[in-house]
Amino acid sequence: MKTVRIFDWFTRLLPLWVVLCGISAYFWPGLFIPFRAYMEIAFALTMFGIGLVINYDDFFSVFKKPQIVALGLLAEFWSRSQRAV
């Protein structure tokens, strides 16, 4: 049971770990160079972990308010086009 609590704690704080690792990699990139070969699997595991913490209500809210998803997509592609200039 203690292992389950540790995984629950880690999973609940997963967004925090992702942000902290991102900030660390920005300021100290040398620490992460040895992990370069594993970045794809780390990204896949991160997405899998975030997918585990999403419940059905979060997922189906996309269908209830598609205009918010459309706004997010527009903002993403607009910001990418602005960076390309």
GIRA-V433631 format. One record per backbone hydrogen bond with DSSP energy under -0.5 kcal/mol. CO is the residue of the C=O (numbers start at 0). NH is the residue of the N-H. Records with the same first field share a line. If there is no record, write none. Layout:
CO=NH / NH
//
This chain:
0=4
1=5
2=6
3=7
4=8
5=9
6=10
7=11
8=12
10=13
12=16
13=17
14=18
15=19
16=20
17=21
18=22
19=23
20=24
21=25
22=26
23=27
27=30
28=31 / 32
31=34
32=35
34=37
35=38
37=41
38=42
39=43
40=44
41=45
42=46
43=47
44=48
45=49
46=50
47=51
48=52
49=53
54=58
55=59
56=60
58=61
59=62 / 63
60=64
64=67 / 68
65=69
66=70
67=71
68=72
69=73
70=74
71=75
72=76
73=77
74=78
75=79
76=80
77=81
78=82
79=83
80=84
//
